[in-house]
Amino acid sequence: MQGLAHTTAPTVGARRITISYAGYNRAWAVWIADRLERYGWQVAFQRFDLPAGVQLREALTDLLLVRGRILVVLSDWYFKLGPRTDQEWNEALRAVIAPNSARFHAVSVSTAPMPSATAAFGGTTELWGLGAREAERRLIQLVGAFEERDPARDTLGGGRSPRFPMELPRVWGGVPRRNSRFTGRERLLQSIHDHVQNAEPGAGVVALLGLSGVGKTQVAAEYAWRFSSSYDLVWWVPADQRGTLRQRLAELAPSLSLTTGPEYGERLRAVGDALRRGQPYARWLVVLDGADSPETIADLVPTGNGHVLITSQNGAWGDYNNTHLLSVPVYEREESVAFVRRRAPRIGRDDADLLAHTLGDLPLALDQTAGWLSDSTMTVQEYVGLLRDDEDIEAGLRVAVDFDTSYPTAFSILLNRLRETVPEAVELLRLCAFFAPGAIPVQLLREIPAEHLPEQLAGLMSDPLRWNTATKKLVQYSVIQWDPPNTDEDPEAAGTIQLHGMVQRTVRSGMSEVDREVFSRAVRRGLANADPGVPTDTRLWPRYARIVPHLDASGALYSKHAEMHTLIRNCLRYLYLAGEYVAGIQLTDRVERAWRETFGEGHPLLRELASQQAMLLRATGEYTRTERINRGLLKRLEEEGKGDDSLDVLRVLEGLGADLRGLGRYEEALDTSERVLAGRRGMIGEEDFRTLNSRNNLAVTLRLLGRYRDALVEDRRTLQTRREVLRARNSSTLSSETNYALDLRLLGRYAEAQSIQEPNIEVQRTVMGHDHPQTLSAELNLALCLLRSGERTVAHERLADLLERAERVLGEASPATQRIAACYAFVLRSHGRLDLAREIGERTTRRYREALGPDHPFTIGTLANHALLLRAAGERQEALELNEECLARMTDALGPDHPWRLGIALNLSADRNIAGEVESAAELSGDTARRAAAHSSLGREHPLTLSCKVAHATDLRNLRQRAEADKAEEEALTGLISTLGSQHVHTVSARARVRPFWDFEPQLT
């Protein structure tokens, strides 16, 4: 290597070298070790962890116990450990290092001045501010080399070796600035590192648990910085809200060079796939900060060979994602003392101990208090006395839920200090206190109209100098954290202010009612101003994701202002359309309580809210509850004299029709759907989006009644109009395409259905997202298209993936999950995996029975599927008895000619044949074939009709009526060849005289 010509190689006996370093400089130590090993050195590590009670001379003497040479990585952090004065260090260095200087080398990785006695090392080699090659050259010139460097291991440009500490990972986003005063937590940081490094793929997930203010976020940030050289990608995500988490993960797509459209649903899917595959980066770290609701975001936790670090107050993370839990306690007293002295050098050890004791070793309180004491002339004793006497403390600050009263009291003193120096900083903080704690997008602050800002802040927002002065002072005292914009891709990005929940609650508790109303009203106006107004536009969903978390904190739920009511309705609509049903239900519950308290029972706002609540509940399968809600609304409207000429009545009737469909009362639903469509056509015209929704719902009802041709006509008309009016990539248009493809498949036109569904899914993934319920429904239809076309293995793989995703995203009891589970169970049976098919099938049937009752068509249909499994398992008598029961019950539920009843009859005819009831089997299969041929949506050429003919031919052959059997078989084969082709799996099976069967498939409601 160039530059090493004058380097003298050490003797072989001195090949070992120990690197002594402060934990803060671990990245330097690891990189130095990697370089030295390339030249033949045997390297060991010794983290220099100096407890407050240990003498410096003793600690340095202990270094001499190691074999070989000692390389000390010097920085201000190395000398701050303890902390000790320069005089103490000088005395210890002269006493220990100087007499043993031949064993020591020193490199400096800091620009801070060093104690003068570092000359005892024989000089220090500066590595800070250099490039990787020059730093390596100086390092080897200092210590020497045993052998020529191996070029094959040269990874200065990256690779698997540790990255040069002056270089950040290739992708680095959202990570808070490194806390130069970070103290202690060495064992905790090492525990995190040890776990993720030793974890199996997919299990490198660690959750840091602890109370608010204990420093979880600081530990996570220090880990990201300290171990950054081990990663190619580090991405920090505020995870207190599902919408924010989705948005931030989606923003990672451009940094991964992923080619996607503008919709964040597509970006989110692409990012998840890239992280799971480890392409382009296998060494990644994602930090989910403030993830206190694992049940709402666990499905979004990235998987793969990378690592995930979570900060949370919720120990339930132990039940998710193979998560390893680590507790973050308050500081140990030695850490508290060291931190206070580092934060405020003028405070002595005894005073630091007193302050730590007074504030309960809580890191946040120590940080804020020591920060302003450093600038104050007040002594620690005076400050503690002030706390004890509680003088001049605003009464509201004396109580803070879940925290010792010393914190709000201490914080009040800090606020008073800020008022004396930068009063605008306090006013800005008071404004921020009416946003939700955590990440506050600065853009939302700037959306507040100037005329609605409190007088004290009117000029701050538009004056960069005053803004910077105020925010810098708040950052200086650790009251807020300022994060610059995360990405250049978002033109609206203006950075975020991180506000701790404890700070937020304490600030609010110290404000008068008048001030609270002034500041909260300003925030509400800002949120209303940020409302894009079009929740149906998927491109605008990231904006709503930024707004939703702040509705509660701003007081929007109790506002009497009309624009706030519009904002809340739009946010609820967004949550529904985005598939965030649980979050939407939780918000409607809170809004309902607030509006009842504010406006009283019977207010029109509550009626509209009830409709939105029912819509969200219905998506989770709560049909009985939603029917009760809608019938109550309808009764009140009728009492007011309103009828079908009222749009309010039609809106409620539309919801009621959906309830009836979910409850299996399809004829009632049909009557309701026709009433709504007729009313809207007359009042608002054919092309209004509400009329199109009504026609769509009519088609859904017709489909459930087995009237597939009629449904196809309605769906085709809706699709054409939506394409013209709403455009092709609108979510409703995409849904109509899936419905149209579904109609075609149910009519036996499998190739046509597949040709529509395949491109539709690609657009759905782009616009709606990979795991959106609408996308999952489209993928289910495609999987069944593939199954009916004979691609059983592919269908099996797709259904397995679909069920895993649906259970993870929507929950096991979701209607969408249940539909997928029912289909996956019968595909498993056809693949011979009877045990798993039985487990999933029985669970699905049980859930349908519990949720919908024993006589619901879905309960009966999945029981019929179970009968097929019993037959395959050799339990033939049980299968026969169960199918007899299912046929009778489905006939009672839907009549003798419904396709579902005909399918069960087809299966039962086989059970009777197997049981030796040959005549009964032939009678049933013949009757079923005739009914299917006469059915308006099936007809003579439908695959179900032809399957019934194949079965009937078998039964006739068993009765030795061979001529009739051959005729029926010939008609069936001719029909199958004509409709599906000679090589289709159904045709091949019929030709081989394999008796067909029918699987029940729950439909969209």
Secondary structure as the mmCIF struct_conf table of DSSP 4:
data_model
#
loop_
_struct_conf.conf_type_id
_struct_conf.id
_struct_conf.beg_label_comp_id
_struct_conf.beg_label_asym_id
_struct_conf.beg_label_seq_id
_struct_conf.end_label_comp_id
_struct_conf.end_label_asym_id
_struct_conf.end_label_seq_id
TURN_TY1_P TURN_TY1_P1 GLN A 2 GLY A 3
TURN_TY1_P TURN_TY1_P2 ALA A 5 HIS A 6
HELX_LH_PP_P HELX_LH_PP_P1 THR A 7 THR A 11
HELX_RH_3T_P HELX_RH_3T_P1 VAL A 12 ALA A 14
STRN STRN1 ARG A 16 TYR A 21
HELX_RH_3T_P HELX_RH_3T_P2 GLY A 23 ASN A 25
HELX_RH_AL_P HELX_RH_AL_P1 ARG A 26 ARG A 38
TURN_TY1_P TURN_TY1_P3 TYR A 39 GLY A 40
STRN STRN2 GLN A 42 ARG A 47
TURN_TY1_P TURN_TY1_P4 ALA A 52 GLY A 53
BEND BEND1 VAL A 54 VAL A 54
HELX_RH_AL_P HELX_RH_AL_P2 LEU A 56 LEU A 63
TURN_TY1_P TURN_TY1_P5 LEU A 64 LEU A 65
BEND BEND2 VAL A 66 GLY A 68
STRN STRN3 ARG A 69 LEU A 74
HELX_RH_AL_P HELX_RH_AL_P3 ASP A 76 LYS A 80
TURN_TY1_P TURN_TY1_P6 LEU A 81 PRO A 83
HELX_RH_AL_P HELX_RH_AL_P4 ASP A 86 ALA A 92
HELX_RH_PI_P HELX_RH_PI_P1 LEU A 93 ILE A 97
HELX_RH_3T_P HELX_RH_3T_P3 ALA A 98 ARG A 103
STRN STRN4 PHE A 104 SER A 108
BEND BEND3 THR A 111 ALA A 112
HELX_RH_3T_P HELX_RH_3T_P4 SER A 116 PHE A 121
TURN_TY1_P TURN_TY1_P7 GLY A 122 GLY A 122
STRN STRN5 THR A 125 GLU A 126
TURN_TY1_P TURN_TY1_P8 TRP A 128 GLY A 129
HELX_RH_AL_P HELX_RH_AL_P5 ALA A 132 VAL A 143
BEND BEND4 PHE A 146 GLU A 147
HELX_RH_3T_P HELX_RH_3T_P5 PRO A 151 ARG A 153
TURN_TY1_P TURN_TY1_P9 LEU A 156 GLY A 157
TURN_TY1_P TURN_TY1_P10 GLY A 159 ARG A 160
BEND BEND5 SER A 161 SER A 161
HELX_LH_PP_P HELX_LH_PP_P2 PRO A 162 PHE A 164
TURN_TY1_P TURN_TY1_P11 PRO A 165 MET A 166
BEND BEND6 GLU A 167 GLU A 167
BEND BEND7 ARG A 170 ARG A 170
STRN STRN6 VAL A 171 GLY A 173
BEND BEND8 GLY A 174 GLY A 174
HELX_LH_PP_P HELX_LH_PP_P3 VAL A 175 ARG A 178
TURN_TY1_P TURN_TY1_P12 SER A 180 ARG A 181
HELX_RH_AL_P HELX_RH_AL_P6 GLU A 186 ASN A 198
BEND BEND9 ALA A 199 ALA A 199
HELX_LH_PP_P HELX_LH_PP_P4 GLU A 200 GLU A 200
TURN_TY1_P TURN_TY1_P13 PRO A 201 GLY A 202
STRN STRN7 VAL A 205 LEU A 209
TURN_TY1_P TURN_TY1_P14 SER A 212 GLY A 213
BEND BEND10 VAL A 214 GLY A 215
HELX_RH_AL_P HELX_RH_AL_P7 LYS A 216 ARG A 226
TURN_TY1_P TURN_TY1_P15 PHE A 227 PHE A 227
HELX_RH_3T_P HELX_RH_3T_P6 SER A 228 SER A 230
BEND BEND11 ASP A 232 ASP A 232
STRN STRN8 LEU A 233 PRO A 238
BEND BEND12 ASP A 240 GLN A 241
HELX_RH_AL_P HELX_RH_AL_P8 ARG A 242 ALA A 250
TURN_TY1_P TURN_TY1_P16 GLU A 251 ALA A 253
HELX_RH_3T_P HELX_RH_3T_P7 PRO A 254 LEU A 256
TURN_TY1_P TURN_TY1_P17 SER A 257 SER A 257
BEND BEND13 PRO A 262 PRO A 262
HELX_RH_AL_P HELX_RH_AL_P9 TYR A 264 ARG A 277
TURN_TY1_P TURN_TY1_P18 GLY A 278 GLY A 278
BEND BEND14 PRO A 280 PRO A 280
BEND BEND15 ALA A 282 ARG A 283
STRN STRN9 TRP A 284 ASP A 289
TURN_TY1_P TURN_TY1_P19 GLY A 290 GLY A 290
HELX_RH_AL_P HELX_RH_AL_P10 PRO A 294 ILE A 297
HELX_RH_3T_P HELX_RH_3T_P8 ALA A 298 LEU A 300
BEND BEND16 VAL A 301 VAL A 301
BEND BEND17 GLY A 304 GLY A 306
STRN STRN10 HIS A 307 SER A 312
BEND BEND18 GLN A 313 GLN A 313
HELX_RH_3T_P HELX_RH_3T_P9 GLY A 315 ASP A 319
BEND BEND19 TYR A 320 TYR A 320
TURN_TY1_P TURN_TY1_P20 ASN A 321 ASN A 322
HELX_LH_PP_P HELX_LH_PP_P5 THR A 323 THR A 323
STRN STRN11 HIS A 324 SER A 327
BEND BEND20 VAL A 330 VAL A 330
HELX_LH_PP_P HELX_LH_PP_P6 TYR A 331 GLU A 332
HELX_RH_AL_P HELX_RH_AL_P11 ARG A 333 ARG A 343
TURN_TY1_P TURN_TY1_P21 PRO A 345 ARG A 346
BEND BEND21 ILE A 347 ILE A 347
HELX_RH_AL_P HELX_RH_AL_P12 ARG A 349 THR A 358
TURN_TY1_P TURN_TY1_P22 LEU A 359 ASP A 361
HELX_RH_AL_P HELX_RH_AL_P13 PRO A 363 ASP A 375
BEND BEND22 THR A 377 THR A 377
HELX_RH_AL_P HELX_RH_AL_P14 VAL A 380 ASP A 389
TURN_TY1_P TURN_TY1_P23 ASP A 390 ASP A 392
HELX_RH_3T_P HELX_RH_3T_P10 ALA A 395 ARG A 398
TURN_TY1_P TURN_TY1_P24 VAL A 401 ASP A 402
BEND BEND23 PHE A 403 PHE A 403
TURN_TY1_P TURN_TY1_P25 THR A 405 THR A 405
HELX_RH_AL_P HELX_RH_AL_P15 SER A 406 THR A 421
HELX_RH_AL_P HELX_RH_AL_P16 PRO A 423 CYS A 432
TURN_TY1_P TURN_TY1_P26 ALA A 433 PHE A 434
BEND BEND24 PHE A 435 PHE A 435
HELX_LH_PP_P HELX_LH_PP_P7 ALA A 436 ALA A 436
BEND BEND25 PRO A 437 PRO A 437
STRN STRN12 GLY A 438 PRO A 441
HELX_RH_AL_P HELX_RH_AL_P17 VAL A 442 ARG A 446
TURN_TY1_P TURN_TY1_P27 GLU A 447 GLU A 447
BEND BEND26 ILE A 448 ILE A 448
HELX_RH_3T_P HELX_RH_3T_P11 ALA A 450 HIS A 452
BEND BEND27 LEU A 453 LEU A 453
HELX_RH_3T_P HELX_RH_3T_P12 GLU A 455 LEU A 457
TURN_TY1_P TURN_TY1_P28 ALA A 458 SER A 462
HELX_RH_AL_P HELX_RH_AL_P18 PRO A 464 GLN A 476
TURN_TY1_P TURN_TY1_P29 TYR A 477 SER A 478
BEND BEND28 VAL A 479 VAL A 479
STRN STRN13 ILE A 480 ASP A 483
BEND BEND29 ASN A 486 ASN A 486
BEND BEND30 ASP A 488 GLU A 489
TURN_TY1_P TURN_TY1_P30 PRO A 491 GLU A 492
STRN STRN14 THR A 496 LEU A 499
HELX_RH_AL_P HELX_RH_AL_P19 GLY A 501 SER A 509
TURN_TY1_P TURN_TY1_P31 GLY A 510 GLY A 510
BEND BEND31 MET A 511 MET A 511
HELX_RH_AL_P HELX_RH_AL_P20 GLU A 513 ALA A 530
BEND BEND32 GLY A 533 GLY A 533
TURN_TY1_P TURN_TY1_P32 PRO A 535 THR A 536
HELX_RH_3T_P HELX_RH_3T_P13 THR A 538 LEU A 540
HELX_RH_AL_P HELX_RH_AL_P21 TRP A 541 ILE A 547
HELX_RH_3T_P HELX_RH_3T_P14 VAL A 548 HIS A 550
TURN_TY1_P TURN_TY1_P33 LEU A 551 GLY A 555
HELX_RH_3T_P HELX_RH_3T_P15 ALA A 556 TYR A 558
HELX_RH_AL_P HELX_RH_AL_P22 ALA A 562 LEU A 577
TURN_TY1_P TURN_TY1_P34 ALA A 578 GLY A 579
HELX_RH_AL_P HELX_RH_AL_P23 TYR A 581 PHE A 599
TURN_TY1_P TURN_TY1_P35 GLU A 601 GLY A 602
HELX_RH_AL_P HELX_RH_AL_P24 PRO A 604 ALA A 619
TURN_TY1_P TURN_TY1_P36 THR A 620 GLY A 621
HELX_RH_AL_P HELX_RH_AL_P25 TYR A 623 GLU A 639
TURN_TY1_P TURN_TY1_P37 GLU A 640 GLY A 641
TURN_TY1_P TURN_TY1_P38 ASP A 644 ASP A 645
HELX_RH_AL_P HELX_RH_AL_P26 LEU A 647 GLY A 662
TURN_TY1_P TURN_TY1_P39 LEU A 663 GLY A 664
HELX_RH_AL_P HELX_RH_AL_P27 TYR A 666 ILE A 684
TURN_TY1_P TURN_TY1_P40 GLU A 686 GLU A 687
BEND BEND33 ASP A 688 ASP A 688
HELX_RH_AL_P HELX_RH_AL_P28 PHE A 689 LEU A 704
TURN_TY1_P TURN_TY1_P41 LEU A 705 GLY A 706
HELX_RH_AL_P HELX_RH_AL_P29 TYR A 708 VAL A 725
TURN_TY1_P TURN_TY1_P42 LEU A 726 LEU A 726
TURN_TY1_P TURN_TY1_P43 ALA A 728 ARG A 729
BEND BEND34 ASN A 730 ASN A 730
HELX_RH_AL_P HELX_RH_AL_P30 SER A 731 LEU A 746
TURN_TY1_P TURN_TY1_P44 LEU A 747 GLY A 748
HELX_RH_AL_P HELX_RH_AL_P31 TYR A 750 VAL A 767
TURN_TY1_P TURN_TY1_P45 MET A 768 MET A 768
TURN_TY1_P TURN_TY1_P46 HIS A 770 ASP A 771
HELX_RH_AL_P HELX_RH_AL_P32 PRO A 773 ARG A 788
TURN_TY1_P TURN_TY1_P47 SER A 789 GLY A 790
HELX_RH_AL_P HELX_RH_AL_P33 ARG A 792 VAL A 809
TURN_TY1_P TURN_TY1_P48 LEU A 810 LEU A 810
TURN_TY1_P TURN_TY1_P49 GLU A 812 ALA A 813
BEND BEND35 SER A 814 SER A 814
HELX_RH_AL_P HELX_RH_AL_P34 PRO A 815 SER A 830
TURN_TY1_P TURN_TY1_P50 HIS A 831 GLY A 832
HELX_RH_AL_P HELX_RH_AL_P35 LEU A 834 LEU A 852
TURN_TY1_P TURN_TY1_P51 PRO A 854 ASP A 855
BEND BEND36 HIS A 856 HIS A 856
HELX_RH_AL_P HELX_RH_AL_P36 PRO A 857 ALA A 872
TURN_TY1_P TURN_TY1_P52 ALA A 873 GLY A 874
HELX_RH_AL_P HELX_RH_AL_P37 ARG A 876 LEU A 894
TURN_TY1_P TURN_TY1_P53 PRO A 896 ASP A 897
BEND BEND37 HIS A 898 HIS A 898
HELX_RH_AL_P HELX_RH_AL_P38 PRO A 899 ILE A 914
TURN_TY1_P TURN_TY1_P54 ALA A 915 GLY A 916
HELX_RH_AL_P HELX_RH_AL_P39 VAL A 918 ALA A 934
BEND BEND38 SER A 936 LEU A 938
TURN_TY1_P TURN_TY1_P55 ARG A 940 GLU A 941
BEND BEND39 HIS A 942 HIS A 942
HELX_RH_AL_P HELX_RH_AL_P40 PRO A 943 ASN A 958
TURN_TY1_P TURN_TY1_P56 LEU A 959 ARG A 960
HELX_RH_AL_P HELX_RH_AL_P41 ARG A 962 THR A 979
TURN_TY1_P TURN_TY1_P57 LEU A 980 LEU A 980
TURN_TY1_P TURN_TY1_P58 SER A 982 GLN A 983
BEND BEND40 HIS A 984 HIS A 984
HELX_RH_AL_P HELX_RH_AL_P42 VAL A 985 ARG A 991
TURN_TY1_P TURN_TY1_P59 ALA A 992 ARG A 993
HELX_LH_PP_P HELX_LH_PP_P8 VAL A 994 PRO A 996
HELX_LH_PP_P HELX_LH_PP_P9 PRO A 1002 LEU A 1004
#
